[in-house]
Every structure is written in C-alpha cells, then in structure tokens.
Amino acid sequence: MAVENGAVIAVENQTDGTHSVTIQHAAGYISVYRNLGEILVRKGQTLQSGAVLGRINTDAENSAESSGVLAFELWRDGTAVDPERYILF
C-alpha cells in the first residue's frame, strides 16, 4: 500500500520477473516498492495514502529472485533515507 499521498512516476518490469512501482510524494520524497508480482496502478495515477498498488509474489516459481517479501525504499531529494525515521510501521 502507498505510504503517503502521491503520484506514480514509474512502473517497471525487473529482470527477475518481478515488478516495481515508484511514487513521488510531497517535499521531495519518493517511495519505491519492489518484488511485486502484480501491479494494480499505472504511471501518472494519483494515489491516496493506503491505496493498494500491487501484490507480492507468493509462489517462488513465478520468479527466480522472489522471496515473497516486499522490498521498500524511501528517498528524499535523491538520497536514500531510513524509512523507520519517517514512517510508523
């Protein structure tokens, strides 16, 4: 689910058979969601916080690298930041 309101700026197919979604948020923040087996959003779409953007692979045979775990990144002004400093998990 989207961690905050924002716009989808990229939906990509990865070489391992999974997909990723990148969302631009206010104040220079970008969130990246990797290891998705199914994408439910499109580039340019505006999302509200909590919107479902995809599903992870749960069947390891669907992807050589899939572990069934979402990979999440948070960036601010082009620098990776620790999500735990900004998001209550």
C-alpha positions in Angstrom: 0.0 0.0 0.0 1.1 3.6 -0.6 2.7 5.1 2.5 1.5 8.6 1.6 -0.4 10.5 -1.0 1.4 10.8 -4.3 1.7 10.2 -8.0 3.0 7.0 -9.7 6.1 8.1 -11.6 7.3 4.7 -12.7 6.0 1.1 -13.2 8.9 -1.2 -14.2 9.4 -4.9 -15.1 12.5 -6.2 -13.4 14.9 -8.8 -14.9 14.0 -11.3 -12.2 10.3 -11.4 -13.4 9.0 -9.1 -10.6 7.8 -5.5 -11.0 8.4 -2.2 -9.1 6.3 0.9 -8.5 7.8 4.3 -7.8 5.7 7.1 -6.2 6.5 10.8 -5.9 5.3 12.4 -2.7 5.4 16.0 -1.4 8.6 17.6 -0.1 10.9 15.7 -2.3 10.1 12.2 -1.1 10.0 9.1 -3.3 8.9 5.6 -2.3 9.9 2.5 -4.2 8.1 -0.8 -3.9 9.9 -3.9 -5.3 9.2 -7.6 -5.7 5.7 -7.2 -6.8 4.1 -10.0 -8.8 1.0 -8.0 -9.8 0.7 -4.3 -10.5 -2.6 -2.6 -9.8 -1.7 1.0 -10.7 -0.4 2.9 -13.8 2.1 5.6 -14.4 0.6 9.0 -13.8 -2.1 7.8 -11.5 -2.6 9.8 -8.3 -2.9 7.7 -5.1 -4.1 8.3 -1.6 -2.2 7.1 1.4 -3.1 3.4 1.9 -4.0 2.7 -1.7 -3.2 -0.8 -2.8 -0.7 -0.6 -5.6 0.2 -4.3 -6.2 0.7 -7.7 -4.7 3.9 -9.6 -4.0 4.8 -12.9 -5.5 3.9 -15.7 -3.0 4.9 -18.5 -5.4 8.7 -18.7 -5.7 8.4 -20.5 -9.0 7.0 -17.3 -10.5 10.3 -15.5 -10.1 13.9 -16.6 -9.8 14.6 -13.9 -7.1 11.2 -13.6 -5.5 11.1 -14.3 -1.7 7.5 -13.3 -1.2 8.7 -10.2 0.7 8.1 -6.6 -0.3 11.3 -4.6 -0.8 10.7 -0.9 0.2 12.9 2.1 -0.3 12.4 5.7 0.8 14.3 8.6 -0.9 14.4 12.3 -0.2 16.0 14.7 -2.7 17.9 11.9 -4.4 19.3 10.4 -1.2 18.2 7.1 0.4 16.8 7.6 3.9 15.9 5.2 6.7 12.1 4.7 6.4 11.8 4.0 10.1 12.8 7.6 10.8 9.7 8.8 8.8 7.1 6.1 8.9 5.5 4.3 11.8 5.5 0.6 11.0 
